[in-house]
């Protein structure tokens, strides 16, 4: 799966995953020593078979959950039985500004992360160029309001500040300072990257919190990209999980 581009230089990329919708079903059915198998859309397969003599080789493309298994997933999600959704695992590689990465890492349960370390690398970092938003009203819980236009002088000041930090960073490196200390001068708008592995249940909790209108706009863009990826891997489970509060 290709990278989903986010913000001006960020992305979300699917590295690997384990399990599918049927994994959720069978994790629940094991309580009764039962196991489900895939159903197949025989009607669709029949139509394809009429135009393609090799259609039977594509049978796996027509697999689907049975109606009873769909109802089971809906029941599990509705009643908060999250453990069956804890068995499928997903690994993403994410690139985001440091201040947004901090919001990702607040989600601990069901996740593990490994981040690129500027203790060991010294290549030129990249920086986020925001779409500027206004400060919130006094009674607003959000951190910002609608998008606004700002003077070119203010935009230039932002760029100059980044350039100044970069020059200071490079100057420290040129003086032989260790990258683990030189990095202190780099601003929060710097991009970082990490591997993020978590269960389907954990990603669903993250998604529902961070897609909310009260979440910061930038992390909502990442939540949307993650939801788009997981909805293709776990189409029925993700649809149900993302709808239940």
Secondary structure by P-SEA (a helix, b strand, c coil): ccccccccccbbbbccccccaaaaaaaaaccccbbbbbbcaaaaaaaaaaccccccccccccccccaaaaaaaaaaaaaccccccccbbbbbbbbbcaaaaaaaaccccccccccccccccccbbbbbbcccccccccccccccccbbbbcaaaaaaaaaaaaaaaaaaaaaaaaccccccccccccccbbbbbbbbbcaaaaaaaaaaaacccccaaaaaaaaaaaaaaaaacaaaaaaaaacc
